[in-house]
Structures are given as C-alpha cells and as structure tokens.
Amino acid sequence: MNLKIKSKKVNEFTYELSIVAKWKDIQADFELCKKKVAKDIKVPGFRKGKIPNHILMSQYLGQIEMNFVQDFSEKYYILALQEEKLNPINQAALKDIDFAYEKDFSFKSEFEIEPSLSVPKLKKNMVTVEKTNFISNEKEIEDTVNNILNSQSKTEKIEEGSLEGDFMIADFQEIDESGIAIIGKKEKKYIAIGQEPFINSNKELLLNKKVGDTVKMTVDLGSGEKEYSISIESMQRRVPPELNEKFVKTMDPNCKSVEEWKSNIEKSISLEYEKKSEELFNSAIIDQFIKLVDPILPSSMLDSYLANIVNEVKTKQDMQNIDDDKIKEEYKLFAENNLKWYLLRKAIIKDLDIAIDEKAVDFFIKEAIEKNDSQKAEIERFYKKESNKSKLADDLLDQQILDMLKEHSKVKEKDTNTADLHAGHNHP
C-alpha cells in the first residue's frame, strides 16, 4: 500500500505522523468493512445479511464510514510506523480524522518513542564519587556471637527471680478504679519482660517475681490503657548454650577452637560490609553518570512504570487501601532514576558496542562449580534454565559497564566506623 506520510518531531521523544491513504488503495478494505456491517443489519423483507447494496449504501453509509475509520486507522498507522522505522512506547492519539466514501482517508497520530541518547566521550575523572569503607568493631563481633548463642537457647521453667528477657504466662483480670474485678474481663496473656508493652515502669513491676505472685499495673493491650490485676501462672527463661569447643563444632565442624570461630565471624561481618560498600559505591557511580548525561524521560514511560509499581504495591495485603497518587509520589524519584539508568545503559551498550559472549557466561558457571564442588549438581541444574543463564549474562554485562564507568571516575574514599552508623542494627 502506498501511504503518503509526513513525519514531524514535536520534541526529543514525541512524533506526529500525518498519514494519507488514497481511495484506490483502500477501496478493498472499505468493501470488507461494508460486508461486515451488512452481516449484522436486519431490514424488513430481507434475510439478515442479504440487504441490497443500494439500500445499504443509502441508509447505512455513515455507520460503514465510522466502522471503517475505527477498524482500519490502526492498520494504516502500523504500516506508517514500519515505513518510518519508529517504535512507539505508548498508545497513539489520533486526531484530524477525515474520510468520506470514495475520498482519500487522512489522519494524524501523535505518540512517544524512547529518546535517542548519545553517551559523552569517556575521559579520566568525568565524575567524582565517594566510596565508604566500613570499619567494624569488637562489640559487633560479640553481639553476633551472643545472637547466635541466643538463637540456640533452650527454654527452662523457673519458679522465682524473674529477669528482663524472661517470659510469663499470666491471667489478666481487668479491675475498676476501686480495684474490684470487672466480671467477664479476664483472659490469659503471654508476657515478654522488656518488650512492648512491658517496658519502663511496667517492666520493673515484673522483675524479681515468683510463680503465684500478683501484680497490678496500667497497660495498653491494644484497646487503650486499662488497669489490670496480673496473676503469674508460669515463667520461662531462655538459657543459651555454653560457648566452648563442643558448641563451636555443632555450628561449624571445620572449626578447631572458639577463637577460630570468632575469627570466621569477624571475616563474615567484614565481607558483608565490603558487599554493602560496593553496592553503595555502584549506586553512587550510576547516580553521578545519570546526573552528567541527564536523559530526558517521556511522560508515558514514567506513567506506565509508576502504574506497574502501584499494581505491585497493592498486591500486599496491608497496602490495598493506600491512595494511588500517594504511592506514585513515594516511588517517583526511584522510578525516574531506574528509567534514566535504563536509557543510559542501553545507550552505553549500543555506542560502545559492549557485549557478553556465551564463553564468559560458561566460564563464570565453571568457576562457581569449582568454588562450590559439593553443590555442582544444584548449580548446573539452576543454570540449565535459560532465564537464569540470561539473567547471569545481564549481571555480567552490568558489571562490565560499572567497571568501565569506575575507570573514568575520581574516587574519594571515606572510612566510617560501623559503631557510628545510626541504623539500629549491629551489622548489615
């Protein structure tokens, strides 16, 4: 089909196509549309679909013309896109539609495409990026050891001398202002001393108690503060195992001493911080190059991405009633950065002709098996799945891009003591 097409670039990512299709080229399509309309029309005196052409054209021409525009405008639009070699990223808006029987069909379509992006010539120290080196401390190691010991604790019943961290089962009897029990307001509850709501003064009331004791306190159990008489029915204490060579062997059969085990924990914490440092550094590198290039984002691209985020967030049970606009506002910066990196990454791969061949992927898998020989079958099975192998190729490609960007960055290193981190956690 010979279409007359005029292409107009509205801005960096918006195009308008003016499309004209000559009547002689679209007559066959019009006839198809006419037959389709005729099948659904019933005229008295004629069988359904057997209406004479002169009646059809005199009484239903407007409907046929309208159906033709609806059915075939997309066909001609797609043909025009193919001819112009354009790939829209959103639904086109059609306007200035002009068509009548035996006349040419003309219309305009406006749509967005991914903006073309050129990577600036790479040179030394293009951006400055800060890299944080985390320095852990002895307390962190001790806290980790204690957390492991506590996770292996055995629960023992105790009769007296309750301490912070102990657990109680008690009868909660709600009482009025004069201390008289309110009938029907008694229930059994579980108490963790030192955890909400049994903290501060309420915690102190529960310390150094024995089974059978009764304590009066004001506490909020979820329906506002109320006065209770609490009768302690039983008490339990978690007793961690003794830290010795025998315990260490249960955790790691290859460890020969407590000191070696602690040393391994220290190495593990350091590796976690190194990983965290590298992740933050990679994000900072990407952010700086995004700022340098500053890709323009098509509005439809951002809208579509945010709509997907809203749908994903709302699959969570506790998020279904959250306002869509509130979710979009919260995730807008995240979405913009992700999309800008997508465009920049794509341009880097194209302009610098970066690729990962299958040999590099196979070599990575081979190395992974050599380092974890006991998991050989599992690793082979995992990478036999094409989607996992493809994801690995993408990850290796990302690493290659990041390594190249790092080579052209000025790195400022900064040491941070993990004890100073205001994160509320002892280690990553």
C-alpha positions in Angstrom: 0.0 0.0 0.0 1.3 3.5 -0.9 0.8 5.8 2.0 1.7 9.4 2.0 3.4 10.1 5.3 4.8 13.2 6.8 6.8 12.8 10.0 7.2 15.7 12.4 9.3 15.6 15.6 7.4 17.5 18.2 10.2 17.2 20.9 13.0 14.8 21.9 10.6 11.9 22.3 7.3 12.9 20.7 6.4 12.4 17.0 3.4 13.3 14.9 2.7 11.4 11.7 0.4 12.8 9.1 -1.0 9.9 7.1 -2.9 9.9 3.8 -4.3 6.7 2.2 -5.6 7.1 -1.4 -9.1 5.8 -2.1 -7.9 3.5 -4.8 -5.6 1.8 -2.2 -8.2 1.5 0.5 -11.3 0.6 -1.6 -10.9 -3.2 -1.0 -10.7 -2.6 2.8 -13.8 -0.4 2.6 -15.6 -3.3 0.9 -14.6 -5.7 3.6 -16.0 -3.3 6.2 -19.2 -2.9 4.3 -19.7 -6.7 4.2 -19.1 -6.9 7.9 -21.7 -4.2 8.7 -24.2 -5.8 6.3 -24.0 -9.1 8.2 -25.4 -7.5 11.4 -28.2 -5.5 9.8 -31.8 -6.8 9.5 -34.1 -5.0 7.2 -37.8 -6.0 7.0 -38.5 -8.0 3.8 -34.9 -9.2 3.5 -32.9 -12.0 5.2 -30.3 -10.9 7.7 -27.1 -10.1 5.8 -28.8 -10.1 2.4 -29.8 -6.4 2.2 -29.4 -4.9 -1.3 -26.4 -2.7 -1.9 -28.3 0.4 -2.8 -30.4 0.2 0.5 -27.2 -0.5 2.5 -25.4 2.5 1.0 -28.3 4.9 1.2 -29.3 4.1 4.8 -26.2 2.9 6.5 -23.3 4.7 4.8 -22.5 6.8 7.9 -22.2 3.7 10.0 -20.0 2.0 7.5 -17.7 5.0 7.2 -17.4 5.2 11.0 -16.7 1.5 11.3 -14.1 1.7 8.6 -12.2 4.5 10.4 -12.3 2.5 13.6 -11.2 -0.8 12.0 -8.5 0.4 9.6 -6.9 3.6 11.0 -4.7 1.3 13.2 -3.7 -0.8 10.2 -2.5 2.2 8.2 -0.9 3.7 11.3 1.2 0.5 11.9 2.2 0.4 8.2 3.3 4.1 8.5 5.4 3.2 11.6 7.1 0.4 9.8 7.9 2.6 6.8 9.3 5.4 9.1 11.1 2.8 11.3 9.6 4.2 14.6 8.7 2.2 17.7 6.1 3.9 19.9 6.1 3.3 23.7 2.5 4.4 24.2 -0.9 4.3 22.6 -1.1 6.9 19.8 -3.6 9.7 20.0 -5.4 10.0 16.6 -6.7 13.4 15.5 -7.8 15.4 12.4 -9.5 12.3 11.0 -11.0 13.0 7.6 -12.8 10.4 5.5 -15.8 10.0 3.3 -16.9 7.3 0.8 -14.8 7.4 -2.4 -12.5 10.0 -0.9 -8.9 9.7 0.5 -8.5 8.8 4.2 -6.3 11.2 6.2 -5.5 11.5 9.9 -2.7 12.4 12.3 -1.2 10.3 15.0 0.9 11.5 18.0 3.0 9.2 20.1 6.1 8.9 22.1 9.3 6.9 21.5 12.3 6.2 23.6 14.5 9.3 23.3 17.8 8.8 21.4 20.7 9.2 23.7 24.3 9.6 23.0 27.0 8.8 25.5 29.6 11.6 26.0 33.1 10.7 25.2 34.6 8.9 28.2 37.6 10.6 29.8 39.5 10.5 33.1 37.8 11.8 36.2 34.5 12.5 34.5 32.6 12.4 37.8 33.6 12.4 41.5 32.2 9.5 43.6 32.6 8.9 47.3 33.3 5.3 48.4 32.6 4.4 52.1 34.8 1.8 53.8 33.0 0.4 56.8 35.3 -0.4 59.8 33.6 -2.9 62.2 34.4 -3.2 66.0 34.9 -5.8 68.7 31.4 -5.2 70.1 29.8 -6.1 66.8 31.5 -9.5 66.9 30.5 -10.1 70.5 26.9 -9.1 69.7 26.8 -11.5 66.7 28.2 -14.3 68.9 25.6 -13.6 71.6 22.8 -13.5 69.0 23.9 -17.0 67.7 24.0 -18.3 71.2 20.6 -16.9 72.0 19.2 -18.5 68.8 20.4 -21.9 70.1 18.9 -21.4 73.6 16.9 -24.0 75.4 13.8 -22.9 77.3 13.7 -23.8 81.0 10.9 -23.3 83.6 11.8 -21.1 86.5 9.8 -20.6 89.7 11.3 -17.3 91.0 13.6 -14.4 90.4 12.3 -13.1 87.0 14.7 -11.1 84.9 14.5 -8.9 81.8 14.2 -11.3 78.8 12.2 -13.9 80.7 8.7 -15.0 79.6 5.5 -15.3 81.6 2.0 -16.8 81.1 -0.4 -14.8 83.3 -4.1 -14.2 84.0 -5.1 -10.6 83.2 -8.1 -9.5 85.2 -9.4 -6.0 84.4 -10.3 -4.1 87.5 -12.2 -0.8 88.2 -10.9 2.3 89.9 -11.5 0.8 93.3 -9.6 -2.4 92.5 -12.7 -4.6 92.1 -12.6 -7.2 89.3 -14.9 -6.5 86.3 -16.8 -9.7 85.6 -16.2 -11.2 82.1 -13.0 -9.2 81.7 -10.4 -11.9 82.4 -8.1 -13.6 79.9 -4.8 -15.4 79.7 -1.8 -13.5 78.1 1.8 -14.0 77.2 4.4 -11.6 78.6 7.9 -10.9 77.3 9.6 -8.9 80.0 11.3 -5.8 78.5 9.3 -5.9 75.2 6.3 -3.7 74.4 4.1 -3.0 76.3 6.0 -4.4 79.2 8.8 -1.8 79.3 9.9 1.0 81.6 7.9 1.1 84.9 5.8 -1.9 83.8 9.0 -3.9 83.3 10.2 -3.0 86.8 6.9 -4.3 88.3 7.6 -7.7 86.7 11.2 -8.2 87.8 12.2 -10.5 90.7 8.8 -12.2 90.9 7.8 -15.8 91.5 5.1 -18.1 90.2 1.8 -17.3 92.0 2.6 -13.6 92.6 0.0 -10.9 91.6 1.0 -7.6 90.1 -1.2 -4.5 89.5 -0.4 -2.3 86.5 -1.9 0.0 83.9 -1.1 -1.2 80.5 -2.4 -0.9 76.9 -3.1 -4.3 75.4 -4.5 -2.9 72.2 -7.7 -1.2 73.3 -6.4 1.7 75.4 -4.8 1.9 78.8 -6.6 -0.1 81.5 -5.9 -1.2 85.0 -5.2 -5.0 85.5 -4.5 -7.4 88.2 -2.0 -9.9 86.8 -1.6 -13.3 88.3 1.6 -15.1 87.2 0.8 -18.7 86.3 4.2 -19.8 84.9 7.7 -18.4 84.0 10.3 -19.5 81.5 13.9 -18.4 80.7 15.9 -19.0 77.6 19.3 -20.4 78.6 22.0 -20.1 75.9 24.5 -22.9 75.5 28.0 -22.5 76.9 30.5 -21.1 74.4 33.1 -23.8 74.1 34.7 -26.1 71.5 31.9 -28.6 71.6 29.3 -25.9 70.7 31.5 -24.4 68.0 31.8 -27.8 66.4 28.0 -28.0 66.1 28.0 -24.6 64.3 31.0 -25.3 62.1 32.5 -28.8 62.1 35.7 -27.4 60.5 36.4 -25.0 63.4 39.1 -26.2 65.8 38.6 -23.5 68.6 36.3 -20.8 69.9 38.9 -18.2 68.7 38.9 -19.6 65.2 35.1 -19.5 65.1 35.1 -15.8 66.3 37.7 -15.0 63.7 35.4 -16.5 61.0 32.5 -14.4 62.2 34.7 -11.3 62.0 35.6 -12.2 58.4 32.0 -12.8 57.6 30.9 -9.4 59.0 33.8 -7.7 57.1 32.7 -9.4 53.9 29.1 -8.2 54.4 30.3 -4.7 54.9 32.5 -4.9 51.8 29.5 -6.0 49.9 27.4 -3.2 51.3 30.2 -0.7 50.5 30.4 -2.0 46.9 26.6 -1.8 46.4 26.5 1.8 47.7 29.5 2.7 45.5 27.9 1.2 42.4 24.7 3.1 43.1 26.7 6.3 43.5 28.6 5.8 40.2 25.2 5.3 38.4 23.7 8.4 40.0 26.6 10.6 39.1 26.6 9.4 35.4 22.8 9.9 35.3 23.3 13.5 36.5 26.1 14.0 34.0 24.1 12.8 31.0 20.6 13.8 32.3 18.4 11.7 30.0 15.0 13.1 29.1 12.1 10.8 30.2 9.0 10.5 28.1 5.9 11.2 30.4 4.2 8.0 29.1 7.2 5.9 30.1 7.2 7.2 33.7 3.4 6.9 33.9 3.5 3.3 32.8 6.3 2.4 35.2 4.6 4.0 38.1 1.3 2.3 37.2 3.1 -1.1 37.4 4.6 -0.1 40.8 1.2 0.8 42.1 -0.2 -2.6 41.0 2.7 -4.4 42.6 2.4 -2.5 45.9 -1.3 -3.1 46.1 -0.8 -6.9 45.9 0.3 -6.6 49.5 -2.5 -7.2 52.0 -1.8 -4.1 54.1 -1.4 -1.7 51.2 -4.7 -2.3 49.2 -6.4 0.8 50.6 -3.5 3.2 50.0 -4.2 6.0 47.6 -2.6 5.5 44.1 -1.3 9.1 44.0 0.4 8.7 47.4 2.2 5.5 46.1 3.2 7.3 42.9 4.6 10.3 44.9 6.6 8.0 47.2 8.1 6.0 44.3 8.5 8.8 41.7 12.2 9.5 42.3 13.0 5.8 42.4 11.1 5.3 39.1 12.8 8.2 37.4 16.3 7.0 38.4 15.6 3.5 37.2 14.3 4.6 33.9 17.1 7.1 33.3 19.6 4.3 34.0 17.7 2.0 31.7 18.1 4.6 28.9 21.7 5.4 29.7 22.7 1.7 30.0 21.1 1.0 26.6 23.0 3.8 25.0 26.3 2.7 26.5 25.8 -0.9 25.2 25.0 0.5 21.7 27.5 3.3 21.4 30.4 1.5 23.0 29.5 -1.9 21.5 29.6 -3.8 24.8 28.5 -7.4 24.9 29.0 -10.6 27.0 29.6 -13.7 24.9 28.5 -17.2 25.9 32.1 -18.2 26.8 32.2 -15.6 29.6 28.9 -17.0 31.0 30.1 -20.6 30.8 33.4 -19.6 32.4 31.6 -17.9 35.3 29.5 -21.1 35.9 32.6 -23.3 35.7 34.3 -21.1 38.4 31.2 -21.2 40.6 31.2 -25.0 40.5 35.0 -25.1 41.3 34.4 -22.9 44.3 31.4 -25.0 45.5 32.1 -28.5 44.3 29.6 -30.0 46.7 26.8 -28.0 45.0 27.8 -28.9 41.5 24.5 -30.6 40.5 22.5 -27.8 42.0 24.4 -25.1 40.2 24.3 -27.0 36.9 20.5 -27.5 37.3 20.0 -23.8 38.1 21.8 -22.6 35.0 20.3 -25.1 32.7 17.2 -22.9 32.9 17.6 -20.4 30.1 16.1 -17.5 32.0 18.7 -17.9 34.8 21.5 -18.1 32.3 20.2 -15.0 30.6 19.9 -13.1 33.9 23.6 -14.1 34.7 24.6 -12.6 31.3 22.8 -9.4 32.1 24.5 -9.2 35.5 28.0 -9.8 33.9 27.2 -7.1 31.4 26.2 -4.7 34.2 29.4 -5.4 36.0 31.4 -4.7 32.8 29.6 -1.4 32.4 30.2 -0.4 36.0 33.9 -1.4 35.8 34.3 0.9 32.7 32.5 3.8 34.4 34.7 3.4 37.5 37.8 3.7 35.3 36.6 7.1 34.3 35.6 8.3 37.8 37.5 10.1 40.5 37.0 8.1 43.7 37.1 9.7 47.2 37.4 7.1 49.9 35.9 7.7 53.4 36.3 5.4 56.4 33.2 5.0 58.7 33.2 3.2 62.0 30.1 0.9 62.0 29.6 1.8 65.7 28.7 5.4 64.5 26.1 4.2 62.0 22.6 5.3 63.0 20.9 2.2 61.6 19.5 0.4 64.6 21.3 -2.8 63.6 24.6 -4.2 64.7 25.7 -5.4 61.2 24.3 -5.3 57.7 
